[in-house]
Amino acid sequence: MQRRSKYSCVMAILAALSVTPRLQAAEMQLPDIRTQPTPQAVLDEHIDALNKCDWNRLVAQYPEDAQIHLLNGTIVTGRKAIGELFAGFCKDPKDGGLNGINFKVVQSTLIGGTFATHWVASAPFLAEPYKGSDAYITKDGMMQAMVTTFDGAALKMKK
């Protein structure tokens, strides 16, 4: 039941993003863009900020024209929409978010400015670790794009 609820929450967040991203984002104060000195520093900052659910640090990495490619062909474009996506992600689990989840890089290969990264996620509220892979495309010290296999509906939650 919790798995279905988590899937419903993720789908509701994505639906809200596609219908009213400009309205929701207008209420957010986006952080200043902050660049990193190397592609590795961009990835390290992303993983650390994600693990700490530090919304400001997460969004500060993305330029105005950034993209995140999600499952089923969903593409989140622009800092404001990406900010909304991470705002939902960083909510407490009781509120449908994943604050407290920890991503550990298992293996990562840098090809040009792109990382092919295999990771495993764990959390006190997960019944078992969850494995996935992402492509992180860095450019000019920022996270230009991300392609993820992450599927919130596939997380096995503790009962």
C-alpha distance (Angstrom), angle and dihedral (degrees) to the residues before:
residue distance angle dihedral
M1 . . .
Q2 3.82 . .
R3 3.81 89.8 .
R4 3.79 90.9 54.7
S5 3.81 89.4 45.8
K6 3.82 91.4 51.1
Y7 3.81 90.2 48.8
S8 3.80 90.5 49.1
C9 3.80 90.5 50.3
V10 3.81 92.9 50.2
M11 3.80 90.9 47.7
A12 3.82 90.9 47.9
I13 3.80 90.5 52.2
L14 3.80 91.1 49.6
A15 3.81 91.6 46.5
A16 3.79 91.2 50.5
L17 3.78 89.9 49.8
S18 3.77 92.7 52.4
V19 3.81 94.7 46.7
T20 3.79 104.9 38.6
P21 3.80 111.8 10.5
R22 3.81 95.0 133.5
L23 3.81 93.1 48.9
Q24 3.80 93.3 48.1
A25 3.80 95.2 41.1
A26 3.80 92.2 50.5
E27 3.79 86.9 68.9
M28 3.82 93.1 53.1
Q29 3.77 125.5 86.9
L30 3.79 103.7 -141.2
P31 3.80 116.7 -147.1
D32 3.78 121.1 -117.6
I33 3.80 114.7 -89.2
R34 3.78 111.7 -97.6
T35 3.79 120.7 -164.8
Q36 3.78 128.0 -154.2
P37 3.82 126.6 -139.8
T38 3.83 97.3 -122.6
P39 3.81 139.8 18.8
Q40 3.83 88.5 -110.4
A41 3.81 90.1 54.6
V42 3.83 89.3 52.0
L43 3.81 91.0 53.7
D44 3.81 93.4 43.5
E45 3.82 91.1 50.3
H46 3.81 91.3 48.9
I47 3.82 94.7 50.4
D48 3.82 93.4 44.5
A49 3.81 93.2 47.1
L50 3.82 90.6 45.9
N51 3.81 92.1 50.7
K52 3.80 90.5 50.1
C53 3.82 92.6 41.0
D54 3.79 86.9 -128.9
W55 3.80 99.5 168.8
N56 3.81 94.8 -172.4
R57 3.80 93.3 53.4
L58 3.80 92.5 44.5
V59 3.79 95.4 51.7
A60 3.83 93.6 39.8
Q61 3.82 88.4 69.0
Y62 3.79 96.2 60.9
P63 3.83 125.2 84.2
E64 3.81 121.3 -142.4
D65 3.82 93.4 -94.2
A66 3.82 97.1 44.4
Q67 3.80 121.7 135.2
I68 3.79 136.6 -156.1
H69 3.80 115.6 -161.3
L70 3.80 112.1 -152.0
L71 3.79 133.1 -177.7
N72 3.79 121.6 -61.5
G73 3.80 94.0 26.1
T74 3.80 95.7 -65.0
I75 3.81 111.3 153.1
V76 3.79 121.7 -168.4
T77 3.81 108.7 -158.1
G78 3.80 130.0 -168.3
R79 3.78 135.4 19.7
K80 3.79 95.0 -86.4
A81 3.80 94.5 53.8
I82 3.80 91.1 42.8
G83 3.81 88.3 51.0
E84 3.80 89.8 54.3
L85 3.81 91.1 48.7
F86 3.80 92.7 52.7
A87 3.82 91.6 43.0
G88 3.81 88.0 61.0
F89 3.80 92.4 43.5
C90 3.81 92.4 51.5
K91 3.80 95.9 53.6
D92 3.79 118.5 111.3
P93 3.82 114.2 -88.7
K94 3.82 90.1 -113.4
D95 3.82 86.8 60.4
G96 3.80 94.5 48.0
G97 3.81 98.0 -92.4
L98 3.78 133.4 112.7
N99 3.81 103.0 -126.4
G100 3.80 105.7 154.3
I101 3.79 97.1 36.6
N102 3.81 113.2 129.4
F103 3.79 123.9 -151.1
K104 3.80 117.0 -157.2
V105 3.80 119.3 -168.9
V106 3.81 109.3 -127.1
Q107 3.79 97.0 179.1
S108 3.78 133.4 -8.9
T109 3.80 131.4 -176.8
L110 3.79 123.7 -165.6
I111 3.81 114.7 -144.8
G112 3.80 110.4 177.4
G113 3.80 103.1 -47.4
T114 3.81 93.6 -26.8
F115 3.79 128.0 95.5
A116 3.79 122.1 -153.5
T117 3.78 99.1 -156.7
H118 3.80 131.7 -174.2
W119 3.80 113.6 -162.6
V120 3.78 141.6 171.6
A121 3.80 123.3 -143.1
S122 3.78 125.7 -153.2
A123 3.78 134.6 171.8
P124 3.80 140.0 166.9
F125 3.81 88.6 -106.6
L126 3.83 95.1 51.6
A127 3.80 119.8 92.1
E128 3.81 90.7 -150.6
P129 3.81 138.9 2.8
Y130 3.80 117.2 -83.2
K131 3.81 121.1 -140.9
G132 3.78 127.5 -153.9
S133 3.78 146.8 143.9
D134 3.78 134.2 -127.1
A135 3.77 136.7 -172.3
Y136 3.79 111.2 -139.7
I137 3.80 113.7 -164.4
T138 3.79 111.8 -160.8
K139 3.79 126.6 -168.4
D140 3.80 131.7 172.5
G141 3.81 92.1 -7.1
M142 3.81 94.4 -52.2
M143 3.80 139.6 97.9
Q144 3.80 100.3 -102.4
A145 3.79 96.4 175.9
M146 3.76 143.4 -11.1
V147 3.80 131.6 -157.7
T148 3.79 113.5 -163.7
T149 3.79 139.3 -171.2
F150 3.82 90.2 -161.6
D151 3.80 111.5 135.3
G152 3.79 114.7 -177.7
A153 3.81 90.0 -165.4
A154 3.81 89.8 62.6
L155 3.80 93.7 58.0
K156 3.80 111.9 111.1
M157 3.78 106.2 -139.3
K158 3.80 124.9 -157.6
K159 3.77 113.5 -107.4
